[in-house]
Amino acid sequence: MVNIKLESDPQKEFCSDPNCRDYGKRGVGNIVRYGHDKDGRQRLKCKTCGSVFVETKNTVFYNRKLSEDQIILISKLLVEKNGIRAIKRIMEIHRDTISDVVEDLARHAREVADFLIRNVGLTKVQVDEMWSFVKIPTKDEKATFASDGNDQYTSAILENFDAEMINYGQLVNVKERERGRVVGKTRTIIFGEVGDESIDTIYVERSNLTVRLGISRLVRKSLCFSKCKEMLDNHLDVYQCYNNMIRVNSALTIETEKGEKNIVRTPCIAEGITDHIWTWEELLIF
Ligand SMILES: [Zn+2]
């Protein structure tokens, strides 16, 4: 195999120091080559603030074919129900190029999430046919799980958690209907102690609906189903990052006095992880 060393273009790089006057700007001439690091990667220097860093060969914006704006547009289309084929038609870009960007986006989204989202306390967990992330609870804080009556959850939960560490209750809709509406619901405690009010699946059902509405691969009855699990994982990781940091969640809005603007929040703001709504650009250069 021939190892081709790519010559990096300082014009495509930018200063990643938020305190720098030229932070995030490309092609303004502040970045110059500055030797190589011990792994042979090109080092670059910002003439404005003097900071030295290695080339962004592995970042989302390092793409020799697409502009920064095109990459941001792909990101936006991706979380608004568009599949790779739809993006290809809208932007007239080759599918493989888009797939490469999605792969980079997902890797970056995972890195950002790993860095920012830590030690988020797990209190109540509602489970439905779609699982997202779960974190091991601490000894003094038991996690509470709620699901519908699907028995597979009991074994799935026990495979991942110690029964002594959790509470788990099931909510079963009784199939008696009056004019098409479910009239009865029974709540059963499977283990631990759970109050009736905690055995509910309304939040997770809403959350799954949101994901289904945003991701083309999960829209019901869609022809755009996932043909490859890896791509589905990538798509979900990008969406999760978007949902946590960029997308305003109306259920988290804080109402203020009349005449004042309501405070809109993302899940990360609500958890105190960040103090503002992120932009795509901010997420991608983080
Ligand atoms: Zn700088």
Residues whose N, C-alpha, C, O or C-beta is under 5 A from the ligand:
A	BS01	ZN	C15 D17 C20 C46 T48 C49
